[in-house]
Amino acid sequence: MSNYQEILDTYPDTTFVFGSGAWEQLELLLRDLGARKVAVFTGRNSADKTGAWSHLLKALDLLDLKIVRYKDIEAEPCIETIGRMTEFLLKEKPDEVIALGGGSPMDAAKAAYLEYQTGGNVNDFFGVNQYTKKHRGEKLKKVICLPMTSGTGSEATPYSNIVDKKLKVKKLIVEPQIIPEYSFVIPELAASMPATVTRATGCDALAHSLEGFLNIRQDHNHPKANEWAFESIRLIKEFLPRAIKDGSDLEARAAVSAAATLGGMVIRFKSTGLPHLCSFSWFGRIEHGLAVTLLLPSCWDYYITSDGVRERTMQLKDIFPGDSPEEIVASYRAFLEQCGVPKGLKHFADITPELLELTAESAGQNKMKLELAPKPVPLKQSKEILLDILTRAYNE
């Protein structure tokens, strides 16, 4: 198994511990922190089914530590769930908080811990730096993350996606005070993921890294972000098909786990683009990772009408072979087919032409995201451009 620790160590915001030895390092961290009571947030079933929960208990067995658990976190956590999690924290008053699971438990734990520590309401924090703007210089405690899937990169990001059931949309918290200070990436935790989950989460990680890599207008945000993105893309191209085929292939699992964390590192500094913008309200209709990865080719076709993005695309020719940007995009499409991703959004019954029309209208109202795209979308033409992109992704 390759050692990915060196490249993960170049990230400024989170200390990553990679590999099976992370269990011992987690115990040492909690010992050093002097924790006497730890709250652990998990999904409803996965941590038990995979054995991750028993692994955690065994790793912390020698500590004089009380462990309390909250596990009623759904796949797409909503505002009401965050409220119940905060009530749990208010009751238990833990010294530290751990999130053990995929993106949903990690995102939910980040939001609940923010709400708990500030005494605010989660609705106060949707948007960009809502807490930091009003409390400059203040520092909050962070969730300790143990990812069990390889996709969202939440173990590295300032992001928390939460569903507003009343409005039927996902809302995003962007807050540097929720970036995990410590994350323990143990590839074995993902080894029991079924092929469908491996595919969808791996596609999410690939989209993060590709969208960030193509975003030439944010190259100045961190000098190593493109290096992280390139390595993530390379690892996914080489190892995701193996991880899908054989979940117990630990070399492939380690590579995809590292790639997913690298993808999180990338989107910390370089914004995702039109695929994430357009799919934001599709939760419950299609797996997020499949949505963004299927939208990317038609978005990419739009991007490469920019000379700068054409040049950046050609840097991927050793990963996705091609002598032109168009051929590289075609190679990417072929890779998705190799991974068993259905061709075209039309294969998903809940993605309809009517939904695409609504999506183009609503996404076109997000002026900031339109401006941040690798090739900006003019606001006045946004519905027309986005609907064309969505229609082509549908009919692929």
C-alpha positions as a printed NumPy array, in Angstrom:
array([[  0.   ,   0.   ,   0.   ],
       [  1.433,   3.355,  -1.051],
       [  2.119,   6.055,   1.507],
       [ -0.091,   9.071,   0.846],
       [  0.771,  10.814,   4.105],
       [  3.367,  13.104,   2.564],
       [  0.996,  14.846,   0.143],
       [ -1.781,  15.025,   2.758],
       [  0.687,  16.749,   5.088],
       [  0.9  ,  19.717,   2.68 ],
       [ -2.631,  20.811,   3.649],
       [ -2.554,  23.795,   6.025],
       [ -5.876,  23.398,   7.845],
       [ -6.213,  19.777,   8.97 ],
       [ -3.831,  17.207,  10.423],
       [ -4.523,  13.961,   8.596],
       [ -3.509,  10.553,   9.9  ],
       [ -3.73 ,   8.006,   7.094],
       [ -3.864,   4.225,   7.363],
       [ -4.692,   1.536,   9.917],
       [ -2.236,   2.995,  12.468],
       [ -4.649,   5.908,  12.799],
       [ -6.577,   4.066,  15.537],
       [ -3.6  ,   4.292,  17.884],
       [ -3.064,   7.938,  16.949],
       [ -6.714,   8.705,  17.731],
       [ -6.279,   7.223,  21.181],
       [ -3.134,   9.301,  21.743],
       [ -4.898,  12.475,  20.595],
       [ -7.813,  12.029,  22.979],
       [ -5.374,  11.223,  25.769],
       [ -3.363,  14.373,  25.026],
       [ -6.544,  16.46 ,  24.894],
       [ -7.506,  15.167,  28.322],
       [-10.96 ,  14.164,  27.104],
       [-13.182,  12.471,  29.678],
       [-16.375,  12.373,  27.633],
       [-16.715,  12.057,  23.863],
       [-19.865,  12.318,  21.742],
       [-19.837,  10.24 ,  18.563],
       [-22.163,  10.931,  15.642],
       [-22.803,   8.109,  13.163],
       [-25.316,   7.11 ,  10.533],
       [-28.188,   4.846,  11.468],
       [-26.731,   1.457,  10.475],
       [-23.477,   1.605,   8.533],
       [-21.056,   1.956,  11.458],
       [-22.528,  -1.161,  13.074],
       [-22.776,  -3.214,   9.892],
       [-19.197,  -2.487,   8.848],
       [-17.701,  -3.06 ,  12.292],
       [-16.437,   0.525,  12.445],
       [-18.269,   1.177,  15.708],
       [-16.709,  -1.847,  17.419],
       [-13.289,  -0.835,  16.036],
       [-13.706,   2.603,  17.57 ],
       [-14.73 ,   1.212,  20.957],
       [-11.767,  -1.191,  20.926],
       [ -9.325,   1.586,  19.99 ],
       [-10.478,   3.743,  22.893],
       [-10.959,   0.915,  25.382],
       [ -7.898,   1.73 ,  27.504],
       [ -8.883,   5.35 ,  28.023],
       [-10.767,   6.537,  31.083],
       [-13.425,   7.834,  28.751],
       [-17.207,   7.933,  28.584],
       [-18.493,   7.526,  25.033],
       [-22.006,   8.66 ,  24.142],
       [-23.501,   8.07 ,  20.722],
       [-26.114,   9.706,  18.508],
       [-26.988,   7.62 ,  15.446],
       [-30.295,   8.914,  14.091],
       [-28.744,  10.789,  11.143],
       [-30.415,  10.214,   7.786],
       [-28.662,  10.083,   4.411],
       [-29.549,  13.722,   3.657],
       [-29.542,  15.406,   7.106],
       [-32.114,  18.159,   7.552],
       [-32.405,  21.223,   9.762],
       [-34.617,  19.331,  12.225],
       [-31.967,  16.63 ,  12.644],
       [-29.345,  19.272,  13.413],
       [-31.647,  20.625,  16.117],
       [-31.973,  17.195,  17.735],
       [-28.212,  16.673,  17.573],
       [-27.637,  20.018,  19.267],
       [-30.1  ,  19.06 ,  22.019],
       [-28.082,  15.856,  22.493],
       [-24.883,  17.891,  22.875],
       [-26.531,  20.279,  25.317],
       [-27.602,  17.308,  27.416],
       [-24.296,  15.414,  27.295],
       [-21.798,  18.336,  27.302],
       [-18.913,  16.335,  25.779],
       [-15.283,  17.379,  25.815],
       [-14.807,  16.32 ,  22.187],
       [-17.014,  15.382,  19.236],
       [-16.261,  12.624,  16.705],
       [-18.032,  12.012,  13.39 ],
       [-17.749,   8.416,  12.178],
       [-19.375,   7.923,   8.801],
       [-19.816,   9.34 ,   5.331],
       [-20.443,  12.902,   4.31 ],
       [-23.855,  13.072,   5.96 ],
       [-22.75 ,  12.377,   9.566],
       [-19.657,  14.557,   9.104],
       [-21.623,  17.497,   7.648],
       [-24.356,  17.14 ,  10.272],
       [-21.852,  16.938,  13.144],
       [-20.07 ,  20.056,  11.894],
       [-23.338,  22.007,  11.767],
       [-24.576,  20.764,  15.157],
       [-21.259,  21.445,  16.914],
       [-21.277,  24.968,  15.464],
       [-24.825,  25.529,  16.692],
       [-24.025,  24.045,  20.115],
       [-20.889,  26.083,  20.759],
       [-22.281,  29.405,  19.565],
       [-25.768,  29.187,  21.034],
       [-27.039,  30.258,  17.623],
       [-29.437,  28.629,  15.212],
       [-28.252,  26.655,  12.188],
       [-30.277,  29.001,   9.964],
       [-27.964,  31.823,  11.065],
       [-24.98 ,  30.089,   9.454],
       [-26.153,  29.312,   5.922],
       [-24.033,  31.272,   3.459],
       [-20.377,  32.255,   3.526],
       [-18.506,  32.92 ,   6.787],
       [-21.637,  34.033,   8.647],
       [-20.132,  33.231,  12.06 ],
       [-16.587,  34.403,  11.285],
       [-17.751,  37.78 ,   9.97 ],
       [-19.311,  38.593,  13.347],
       [-16.727,  36.928,  15.596],
       [-13.337,  37.696,  14.094],
       [-10.435,  36.125,  15.933],
       [-12.609,  33.722,  17.923],
       [-11.789,  30.022,  17.698],
       [-14.225,  27.144,  18.115],
       [-13.515,  23.479,  18.799],
       [-13.716,  21.237,  15.75 ],
       [-15.254,  17.865,  14.987],
       [-12.755,  14.98 ,  14.762],
       [-13.581,  13.126,  11.533],
       [-13.265,   9.449,  10.622],
       [-14.649,   9.103,   7.065],
       [-16.25 ,   5.76 ,   6.177],
       [-16.809,   6.566,   2.496],
       [-14.475,   8.002,  -0.128],
       [-16.23 ,  10.895,  -1.785],
       [-17.333,  14.083,  -0.08 ],
       [-13.978,  15.109,   1.387],
       [-15.919,  16.625,   4.311],
       [-13.006,  15.626,   6.553],
       [-11.074,  18.513,   4.964],
       [-13.624,  21.188,   4.146],
       [-15.396,  24.228,   5.617],
       [-18.666,  22.964,   4.139],
       [-21.821,  21.478,   5.615],
       [-24.754,  20.618,   3.352],
       [-28.103,  20.549,   5.157],
       [-31.595,  19.984,   3.752],
       [-34.332,  22.556,   4.306],
       [-37.407,  20.331,   4.001],
       [-39.808,  23.278,   3.929],
       [-38.118,  24.787,   0.888],
       [-37.127,  21.355,  -0.523],
       [-33.554,  22.48 ,  -1.146],
       [-30.103,  21.81 ,   0.247],
       [-28.481,  24.758,   1.949],
       [-24.764,  25.232,   2.4  ],
       [-22.77 ,  26.446,   5.38 ],
       [-19.336,  27.743,   4.373],
       [-17.416,  28.43 ,   7.559],
       [-13.67 ,  28.103,   8.273],
       [-14.473,  27.478,  11.928],
       [-15.886,  24.033,  11.057],
       [-12.852,  22.753,   9.124],
       [-11.781,  19.64 ,  11.065],
       [ -8.528,  20.09 ,  12.935],
       [ -7.88 ,  16.329,  12.971],
       [ -9.095,  13.677,  10.524],
       [ -8.238,   9.996,  10.609],
       [ -8.495,   8.427,   7.149],
       [ -8.604,   4.631,   7.494],
       [ -9.212,   2.991,   4.072],
       [-10.37 ,  -0.27 ,   5.679],
       [-13.45 ,   1.554,   6.956],
       [-14.631,   1.87 ,   3.358],
       [-13.878,  -1.745,   2.427],
       [-17.423,  -2.985,   2.966],
       [-19.08 ,  -0.278,   0.854],
       [-21.176,  -1.887,  -1.901],
       [-20.111,  -1.248,  -5.488],
       [-22.954,   1.239,  -6.01 ],
       [-21.777,   3.423,  -3.116],
       [-18.123,   3.074,  -4.134],
       [-19.058,   4.231,  -7.649],
       [-21.16 ,   7.202,  -6.56 ],
       [-18.773,   8.471,  -3.893],
       [-15.739,   7.961,  -6.127],
       [-17.467,   9.969,  -8.854],
       [-18.135,  12.757,  -6.348],
       [-14.434,  12.882,  -5.45 ],
       [-13.5  ,  12.909,  -9.149],
       [-15.881,  15.791,  -9.823],
       [-14.439,  17.797,  -6.91 ],
       [-10.911,  17.418,  -8.217],
       [-11.726,  17.963, -11.882],
       [-13.927,  20.985, -11.229],
       [-11.21 ,  22.489,  -9.052],
       [ -8.436,  21.697, -11.531],
       [-10.33 ,  23.298, -14.411],
       [-11.086,  26.423, -12.381],
       [ -8.172,  28.439, -13.774],
       [ -9.494,  31.686, -12.323],
       [ -8.815,  30.524,  -8.756],
       [ -5.277,  29.218,  -9.219],
       [ -4.004,  31.945,  -6.906],
       [ -5.933,  30.641,  -3.873],
       [ -3.33 ,  28.009,  -2.936],
       [ -0.062,  27.093,  -4.704],
       [ -0.544,  23.333,  -4.276],
       [ -4.257,  23.   ,  -5.042],
       [ -3.701,  21.961,  -8.67 ],
       [ -1.094,  19.41 ,  -7.589],
       [ -3.61 ,  17.898,  -5.138],
       [ -6.278,  17.861,  -7.851],
       [ -4.054,  16.233, -10.47 ],
       [ -2.964,  13.482,  -8.076],
       [ -6.553,  12.862,  -7.018],
       [ -7.713,  12.562, -10.637],
       [ -4.829,  10.231, -11.461],
       [ -5.563,   7.959,  -8.495],
       [ -9.275,   7.734,  -9.264],
       [ -8.663,   6.983, -12.934],
       [ -6.267,   4.158, -12.019],
       [ -7.939,   2.674,  -8.96 ],
       [-11.685,   3.408,  -8.867],
       [-12.599,   0.629, -11.352],
       [-10.656,  -1.829,  -9.17 ],
       [-12.373,  -0.639,  -5.983],
       [-15.782,  -1.004,  -7.662],
       [-14.948,  -4.511,  -8.875],
       [-13.475,  -5.753,  -5.586],
       [-14.274,  -3.883,  -2.396],
       [-11.645,  -5.847,  -0.479],
       [ -8.815,  -4.629,  -2.749],
       [ -7.067,  -2.571,  -0.068],
       [ -4.533,  -1.019,  -2.434],
       [ -7.399,   0.378,  -4.501],
       [ -9.33 ,   1.396,  -1.385],
       [ -6.339,   3.295,  -0.022],
       [ -5.824,   5.119,  -3.324],
       [ -9.477,   6.151,  -3.614],
       [ -9.598,   7.197,   0.062],
       [ -6.547,   9.399,  -0.437],
       [ -8.035,  10.792,  -3.657],
       [-11.284,  11.712,  -1.912],
       [ -9.454,  13.57 ,   0.855],
       [ -7.34 ,  15.344,  -1.751],
       [-10.566,  16.346,  -3.5  ],
       [-11.795,  17.89 ,  -0.253],
       [ -8.516,  19.758,   0.051],
       [ -8.98 ,  21.081,  -3.495],
       [-12.507,  22.442,  -3.008],
       [-11.421,  24.141,   0.215],
       [ -9.498,  26.566,  -2.023],
       [-11.01 ,  26.221,  -5.503],
       [-14.743,  26.438,  -6.037],
       [-16.76 ,  23.703,  -7.654],
       [-18.435,  24.816, -10.849],
       [-21.626,  24.363, -12.839],
       [-22.165,  20.619, -12.161],
       [-22.51 ,  21.26 ,  -8.426],
       [-24.547,  24.4  ,  -9.001],
       [-27.047,  22.66 , -11.275],
       [-27.48 ,  19.505,  -9.158],
       [-27.871,  21.22 ,  -5.794],
       [-31.647,  20.787,  -5.611],
       [-31.706,  17.203,  -6.945],
       [-31.243,  15.428,  -3.611],
       [-33.443,  12.352,  -3.321],
       [-33.742,  12.088,  -7.098],
       [-30.259,  10.883,  -8.036],
       [-27.096,  10.114,  -6.106],
       [-25.099,  13.324,  -5.831],
       [-21.857,  11.794,  -7.129],
       [-23.55 ,  10.466, -10.25 ],
       [-25.32 ,  13.773, -10.859],
       [-22.182,  15.895, -10.834],
       [-20.077,  13.439, -12.798],
       [-22.772,  13.123, -15.498],
       [-23.181,  16.895, -15.744],
       [-19.455,  17.495, -16.04 ],
       [-18.949,  16.564, -19.741],
       [-21.507,  19.039, -21.074],
       [-20.259,  21.704, -18.63 ],
       [-16.716,  20.939, -19.756],
       [-17.788,  21.376, -23.391],
       [-18.902,  24.877, -22.419],
       [-15.716,  25.603, -20.472],
       [-13.347,  24.644, -23.288],
       [-14.605,  27.466, -25.472],
       [-12.215,  29.43 , -23.215],
       [ -8.563,  29.306, -24.326],
       [ -7.312,  29.085, -20.746],
       [ -9.484,  26.065, -19.953],
       [ -8.431,  24.416, -23.227],
       [ -4.804,  24.74 , -22.13 ],
       [ -5.562,  23.402, -18.651],
       [ -7.517,  20.488, -20.124],
       [ -4.518,  19.429, -22.209],
       [ -2.551,  18.914, -18.989],
       [ -4.771,  15.88 , -18.381],
       [ -3.817,  14.089, -21.604],
       [ -1.735,  11.444, -19.79 ],
       [ -4.738,  10.557, -17.615],
       [ -7.546,  10.923, -20.151],
       [ -5.773,  10.355, -23.509],
       [ -6.451,  12.772, -26.338],
       [ -4.772,  15.14 , -28.744],
       [ -7.347,  17.89 , -28.232],
       [ -9.536,  19.088, -25.359],
       [-12.554,  17.53 , -27.087],
       [-10.823,  14.134, -27.202],
       [ -9.876,  14.412, -23.52 ],
       [-13.517,  15.077, -22.605],
       [-14.452,  12.032, -24.7  ],
       [-11.903,   9.95 , -22.767],
       [-13.498,  11.123, -19.531],
       [-16.9  ,  10.019, -20.833],
       [-15.417,   6.612, -21.714],
       [-14.002,   6.293, -18.187],
       [-17.453,   6.84 , -16.696],
       [-18.776,   4.003, -18.858],
       [-15.899,   1.814, -17.675],
       [-17.035,   2.492, -14.092],
       [-20.602,   1.477, -14.919],
       [-22.076,   4.978, -14.806],
       [-25.272,   5.12 , -16.931],
       [-24.931,   7.275, -20.01 ],
       [-27.123,  10.35 , -19.757],
       [-29.426,  11.744, -17.091],
       [-32.416,  10.343, -18.987],
       [-31.759,   6.983, -17.317],
       [-32.923,   8.416, -13.989],
       [-36.714,   8.489, -13.787],
       [-36.848,  11.463, -11.414],
       [-34.737,  13.66 , -13.685],
       [-37.254,  15.058, -16.167],
       [-37.182,  17.77 , -18.83 ],
       [-39.513,  19.79 , -16.59 ],
       [-36.993,  19.547, -13.721],
       [-34.193,  20.669, -16.043],
       [-36.19 ,  23.767, -16.972],
       [-36.726,  24.621, -13.289],
       [-33.057,  23.931, -12.547],
       [-31.841,  26.285, -15.284],
       [-34.12 ,  28.99 , -13.902],
       [-33.156,  28.606, -10.235],
       [-29.436,  27.955, -10.782],
       [-29.32 ,  31.041, -12.995],
       [-30.215,  33.131,  -9.968],
       [-26.944,  32.227,  -8.215],
       [-24.881,  35.114,  -9.52 ],
       [-21.782,  34.269,  -7.459],
       [-21.558,  30.671,  -8.687],
       [-22.088,  31.746, -12.278],
       [-19.194,  34.191, -11.965],
       [-16.93 ,  31.616, -10.296],
       [-17.269,  29.041, -13.091],
       [-14.056,  28.308, -15.088],
       [-15.776,  30.132, -17.929],
       [-18.215,  32.612, -16.353],
       [-21.878,  32.438, -17.328],
       [-23.372,  35.868, -18.135],
       [-26.372,  36.4  , -15.873],
       [-28.679,  37.542, -18.682],
       [-27.927,  34.427, -20.734],
       [-27.74 ,  32.037, -17.802],
       [-31.039,  30.207, -18.276],
       [-30.372,  29.644, -21.978],
       [-26.786,  28.437, -21.411],
       [-27.624,  26.234, -18.42 ],
       [-30.64 ,  24.668, -20.113],
       [-28.495,  23.797, -23.122],
       [-25.899,  22.169, -20.828],
       [-28.575,  20.272, -18.893],
       [-30.387,  19.106, -22.033],
       [-27.19 ,  17.743, -23.551],
       [-26.347,  15.94 , -20.295],
       [-29.86 ,  14.472, -20.305],
       [-29.666,  13.207, -23.89 ],
       [-26.025,  12.041, -23.73 ]])
